[in-house]
């Protein structure tokens, strides 16, 4: 039995909610142990910083993985334009909520409340997704991927265009800020305001154990993101377990057969694509726009690769697997190595300047130069680690950690009874 099979068998014994909570708690425990090991007397503040930052990452990537799973895992729509739809949601929210009388040099907006901006960002991302899907869904999967990535780059270049940095419509000034970006009131500011207002006893208690205000606000925001993940999970579970969701699974398994049963698969695919893009737009605001600022550089195609990596690790076709994959990727493969490189050293051993000198030490049976080089360059080498993990999973377990738990298109089991079981299927 392979290592992945062993992990999957253990995961299968746990209920979905308990599995997700336990997995996230285990990552928090890893961050706590690291903070205690390297933080000294300041370990509490360092732990709050580590846990808050990794929670924000896990929450952001979980929302994106859930959205992609709806499109790719359930319907087979190969969307590699995720960054573009995130940009649509983020910039729409920014334009709607930026103050009408900003500070000097800042881009004005419409000054609407944040909740209006969030809804507007999701709706605009869904509309743009629908417009992209109308012609693209007539194409095969490979060509759909090309269209979506091209569409994503067009969006990024448009918001980067200084011609839209500040414009006026019917006498109302607004804009994207061009290459410099745009500032707006973010959800993180709302969380900070709540902490400084209603949460003063919590702030006092946190400061009593050495946790700074910014780290506490970041941790609070991360927990709020996890609540958004829980709400997204619930909504998508309702969708995928409904008759609408069973049609999506049927499209994934055999679109021709689904069409022969009288279902307009194109309409179902467009609706699914729009719902997924709306969630991507929401993630663009809450994740990339966490600091109340967005710029075109935040929406490069690399983020699309990260989301696919998270979903491949967790397993497409499983909402629970999407969250587990996002937590594994962002917490253990992306964030943890970077913190190890910043806080762990080998004392008096100096890191060599290149890999050749590092490996040369092995000739004299001295592994310390290679180990020191690895630790000092782990922020770069973590991408090699991610690639190795992806190659291993694709070769040994193509359906990921929980992809084998994807739901069939039927509402009842169609498995044949096992021979010799008396006509009863194995539970």
C-alpha positions in Angstrom: 0.0 0.0 0.0 1.4 3.4 -1.0 1.8 6.3 1.4 -1.0 8.2 -0.3 -3.3 5.2 0.0 -2.6 4.9 3.7 -3.4 8.6 4.2 -6.6 8.3 2.2 -7.8 5.3 4.2 -7.3 7.2 7.4 -9.1 10.2 6.0 -12.0 8.1 4.9 -12.8 7.1 8.5 -13.5 10.7 9.5 -16.6 12.8 8.8 -16.1 15.7 6.4 -16.6 18.5 9.0 -14.4 16.8 11.5 -11.8 16.1 8.9 -11.5 19.7 7.8 -11.5 21.1 11.3 -8.9 18.5 12.5 -6.6 19.2 9.5 -6.7 23.0 9.9 -6.1 22.5 13.7 -3.1 20.3 12.9 -1.6 23.0 10.7 -2.2 25.6 13.5 -0.4 23.2 15.9 2.6 23.0 13.5 2.8 26.8 13.4 2.5 27.0 17.2 5.4 24.5 17.7 7.5 26.5 15.2 6.8 29.8 17.0 7.7 28.2 20.4 10.9 26.7 19.0 12.2 29.9 17.4 10.3 32.8 19.1 11.9 32.7 22.6 10.1 35.1 25.0 8.1 36.5 22.0 6.7 33.2 21.0 3.0 34.2 21.6 3.1 37.1 19.2 5.1 35.1 16.7 2.5 32.3 17.0 -0.4 34.7 16.4 1.4 36.1 13.4 2.1 32.6 11.9 -1.4 31.3 12.6 -3.1 34.4 11.3 -1.1 34.6 8.1 -1.5 30.8 7.3 -5.2 31.0 8.1 -5.7 33.9 5.6 -3.8 31.8 2.9 -5.8 28.7 3.6 -9.1 30.6 3.5 -8.3 32.4 0.3 -7.1 29.3 -1.6 -10.0 27.2 -0.2 -12.5 29.6 -1.7 -10.7 29.5 -5.0 -10.3 25.7 -5.0 -14.0 25.3 -4.2 -14.9 27.5 -7.2 -12.6 25.7 -9.5 -13.9 22.3 -8.3 -17.4 23.4 -9.3 -16.2 24.2 -12.8 -13.6 21.5 -13.4 -14.3 18.8 -10.8 -18.1 18.7 -11.3 -18.6 19.9 -14.9 -15.2 19.3 -16.6 -14.8 23.0 -17.6 -11.0 23.6 -17.8 -10.8 27.3 -16.6 -7.2 28.6 -16.4 -8.2 32.2 -16.3 -8.8 32.3 -12.5 -6.6 35.3 -11.9 -8.6 37.4 -14.4 -12.0 36.7 -12.7 -10.4 37.5 -9.4 -9.3 40.8 -10.8 -12.8 41.6 -12.0 -14.3 41.1 -8.6 -11.5 42.9 -6.8 -11.5 46.0 -9.0 -15.3 46.2 -9.2 -15.5 46.2 -5.4 -12.6 48.8 -5.2 -14.3 51.2 -7.6 -17.6 50.9 -5.8 -16.3 51.4 -2.3 -13.3 53.7 -2.7 -14.0 57.1 -1.1 -15.3 59.9 -3.3 -12.8 62.4 -1.8 -9.6 60.4 -1.4 -6.3 61.7 -0.2 -4.1 63.5 -2.7 -2.9 61.3 -5.5 -5.4 58.5 -4.8 -8.1 57.4 -7.2 -11.7 58.3 -6.3 -14.6 55.8 -6.3 -18.3 55.8 -5.6 -18.1 55.6 -1.8 -20.6 52.8 -1.4 -20.7 50.4 1.6 -18.5 47.4 1.6 -21.3 44.9 1.4 -22.6 46.6 -1.8 -19.1 46.4 -3.2 -18.8 42.7 -2.4 -22.1 41.8 -4.1 -21.2 44.1 -7.0 -17.9 42.4 -7.4 -19.4 38.9 -7.4 -22.1 39.9 -9.9 -19.7 41.6 -12.3 -17.3 38.5 -12.1 -20.3 36.3 -12.9 -21.4 38.5 -15.8 -17.9 38.6 -17.3 -17.6 34.8 -16.8 -20.9 34.3 -18.6 -19.8 36.5 -21.5 -16.5 34.5 -21.8 -18.4 31.2 -21.6 -20.9 32.0 -24.3 -18.5 31.5 -27.2 -15.8 29.5 -25.4 -18.0 26.6 -24.3 -18.6 25.6 -27.9 -14.9 24.7 -28.0 -13.2 21.5 -26.7 -11.5 21.5 -23.3 -8.0 22.4 -24.6 -9.3 25.4 -26.6 -11.5 26.5 -23.7 -8.3 26.6 -21.5 -6.6 28.8 -24.1 -9.6 31.2 -24.3 -9.8 31.6 -20.6 -6.1 32.3 -20.0 -6.2 34.8 -22.9 -9.3 36.4 -21.4 -7.5 36.6 -18.0 -4.5 38.4 -19.5 -6.8 40.8 -21.4 -8.5 41.7 -18.1 -5.1 42.3 -16.4 -3.8 44.4 -19.2 -7.0 46.5 -19.3 -6.9 47.4 -15.6 -3.2 48.1 -16.0 -3.9 50.6 -18.8 -3.3 54.1 -17.6 -6.1 55.3 -19.9 -8.5 54.0 -17.3 -6.5 55.2 -14.3 -9.1 57.9 -13.7 -12.1 58.6 -15.9 -15.4 60.4 -15.5 -18.9 59.2 -16.3 -21.8 61.6 -16.1 -19.6 63.8 -14.0 -18.7 61.1 -11.5 -15.0 60.5 -11.3 -13.6 56.9 -10.8 -11.0 54.6 -12.2 -8.7 51.6 -11.8 -5.6 53.5 -10.9 -3.7 52.0 -13.9 -0.4 50.4 -13.1 -0.3 51.9 -9.6 -3.6 50.3 -8.4 -6.4 51.6 -6.3 -7.1 51.8 -2.6 -10.5 51.0 -0.9 -12.0 50.1 2.4 -11.3 46.4 2.8 -12.9 43.7 5.0 -9.7 43.6 7.0 -10.2 47.2 8.0 -13.7 46.3 9.2 -12.3 43.4 11.2 -9.7 45.8 12.8 -12.5 48.3 13.6 -14.5 45.6 15.3 -11.4 44.5 17.3 -10.7 48.1 18.4 -14.3 48.7 19.3 -16.4 45.8 20.6 -13.3 43.5 21.0 -11.4 45.7 23.5 -11.4 43.1 26.2 -9.9 40.6 23.7 -7.3 43.1 22.7 -6.4 43.7 26.3 -6.1 40.0 27.0 -4.0 39.5 23.9 -1.7 42.3 24.7 -1.3 40.8 28.2 0.3 37.7 26.7 2.4 39.7 24.2 0.2 39.5 21.1 0.3 42.8 19.1 -2.8 44.5 17.7 -2.0 43.9 14.0 -1.4 40.2 14.5 -4.6 39.9 16.4 -6.5 41.7 13.7 -4.9 39.4 11.0 -5.9 36.3 13.0 -9.4 37.6 13.4 -9.6 38.3 9.6 -8.3 34.7 8.9 -11.1 33.3 11.1 -13.7 35.4 9.2 -12.3 34.0 6.0 -12.8 30.5 7.3 -16.4 31.4 8.0 -16.8 32.5 4.4 -15.2 29.1 3.3 -17.8 27.3 5.5 -20.6 29.3 3.9 -19.3 28.6 0.4 -18.9 24.9 1.2 -22.6 24.8 2.4 -23.9 26.6 -0.7 -21.9 24.4 -3.1 -22.9 21.2 -1.3 -26.6 22.3 -1.7 -26.0 22.9 -5.4 -24.1 19.7 -6.2 -26.6 17.5 -4.2 -29.6 19.0 -6.0 -31.0 17.8 -9.4 -29.0 20.6 -10.9 -25.9 19.2 -9.5 -26.7 15.7 -10.7 -26.9 17.1 -14.2 -23.4 18.6 -13.8 -22.0 15.3 -12.8 -23.7 13.6 -15.7 -22.1 16.2 -18.1 -18.7 15.5 -16.6 -19.2 11.7 -17.1 -20.7 11.8 -20.6 -22.1 15.0 -22.1 -23.5 13.3 -25.2 -25.7 10.9 -23.1 -26.8 13.9 -21.0 -27.9 15.7 -24.1 -29.8 12.6 -25.4 -31.8 12.8 -22.2 -33.1 16.2 -23.1 -30.8 18.4 -21.0 -29.5 21.6 -22.5 -25.9 21.0 -21.3 -24.7 24.3 -22.7 -27.1 26.3 -20.5 -26.0 24.2 -17.4 -22.3 24.8 -18.2 -22.8 28.6 -18.6 -24.6 28.8 -15.2 -21.9 26.7 -13.5 -19.2 28.8 -15.0 -20.9 32.0 -13.8 -21.3 30.7 -10.2 -17.6 29.6 -10.1 -16.5 33.0 -11.4 -18.6 34.8 -8.8 -16.8 32.9 -6.1 -13.4 33.7 -7.7 -14.4 37.4 -7.7 -15.3 37.2 -4.0 -11.9 35.6 -3.3 -10.2 38.4 -5.3 -11.7 40.9 -2.9 -11.2 39.1 0.4 -7.8 37.5 -0.4 -5.9 39.7 -2.8 -7.6 42.9 -1.6 -7.1 42.1 2.1 -5.0 45.2 2.7 -7.5 47.5 1.0 -5.4 47.8 -2.1 -5.3 46.0 -5.5 -3.0 46.3 -8.4 -2.5 44.4 -11.7 0.7 42.7 -10.4 -1.5 40.8 -7.8 -3.3 38.9 -10.6 -0.6 37.3 -12.6 -1.3 33.8 -14.1 0.9 32.1 -11.4 -2.0 32.2 -9.0 -4.0 30.0 -11.4 -1.3 27.4 -11.2 -1.4 27.5 -7.4 -5.1 26.9 -7.3 -4.9 24.0 -9.7 -2.0 22.6 -7.6 -4.2 22.8 -4.5 -7.2 21.1 -6.2 -5.0 18.3 -7.7 -3.5 17.6 -4.3 -6.9 17.5 -2.6 -8.8 15.8 -5.4 -11.1 17.2 -8.0 -14.8 16.3 -7.6 -14.8 16.6 -3.8 -15.6 19.8 -2.0 -13.9 18.4 1.2 -10.9 17.5 -0.9 -10.7 21.0 -2.3 -10.4 22.5 1.2 -7.9 19.8 2.4 -5.8 20.4 -0.8 -5.9 24.2 -0.3 -4.8 23.8 3.3 -2.0 21.3 2.4 -0.7 23.5 -0.4 -0.9 26.9 1.2 0.0 25.8 4.8 2.5 23.0 4.4 4.0 23.5 1.0 3.9 27.3 0.5 3.9 29.1 3.9 5.8 26.7 6.2 9.0 26.4 4.1 9.3 30.2 3.9 9.0 30.6 7.6 11.5 27.8 8.2 14.0 29.6 5.9 13.5 32.9 7.8 13.8 31.5 11.4 16.0 28.4 11.2 19.7 28.4 10.8 22.7 26.0 11.5 24.6 28.3 13.8 28.2 28.7 12.6 27.7 26.9 9.3 27.7 29.4 6.4 25.6 28.6 3.4 27.5 28.1 0.2 26.8 30.6 -2.6 25.7 28.0 -5.2 24.4 24.4 -5.4 27.7 23.0 -6.7 29.7 24.2 -3.6 26.9 22.8 -1.4 26.9 19.4 -3.0 30.8 19.3 -3.0 30.7 19.0 0.8 29.2 15.5 0.4 32.4 14.3 -1.0 34.0 14.7 2.4 30.9 13.2 4.1 29.9 16.7 5.4 26.2 17.3 4.8 26.0 20.6 6.7 26.9 22.8 3.7 24.1 21.3 1.6 21.7 21.5 4.5 22.6 25.2 5.2 22.2 26.0 1.5 18.8 24.3 1.4 17.6 26.2 4.5 18.8 29.6 3.2 17.2 29.1 -0.2 14.1 27.3 0.9 11.8 30.1 -0.2 12.9 29.3 -3.8 13.3 25.6 -3.4 9.7 25.2 -2.0 8.5 25.5 -5.6 10.7 22.5 -6.4 9.0 20.7 -3.5 5.6 21.6 -4.8 6.5 20.2 -8.2 7.8 17.0 -6.7 4.6 16.5 -4.7 2.5 17.1 -7.8 4.5 14.6 -9.9 4.2 12.0 -7.1 0.4 12.5 -6.7 -0.2 12.5 -10.5 1.8 9.3 -11.0 0.7 7.4 -7.9 -2.7 8.8 -7.1 -4.2 10.9 -9.9 -7.4 11.5 -8.1 -5.6 13.2 -5.1 -6.2 12.7 -1.4 -10.0 12.7 -1.6 -10.9 12.8 -5.3 -12.0 9.2 -5.0 -14.9 10.4 -2.9 -16.5 12.4 -5.8 -20.2 11.9 -6.1 -21.8 9.9 -8.9 -24.4 11.5 -11.2 -27.2 9.2 -9.8 -28.9 9.8 -6.5 -28.8 6.1 -5.7 -25.9 3.6 -6.0 -25.8 1.7 -9.3 -23.0 -0.6 -8.2 -23.5 -4.3 -9.0 -23.8 -6.6 -6.0 -20.6 -8.5 -5.1 -20.7 -12.1 -6.0 -21.2 -14.4 -3.0 -22.6 -11.6 -0.9 -26.2 -12.8 -1.0 -27.2 -9.9 -3.3 -26.1 -7.2 -0.9 -23.5 -4.6 -1.7 -20.6 -4.0 0.6 -21.1 -1.0 2.8 
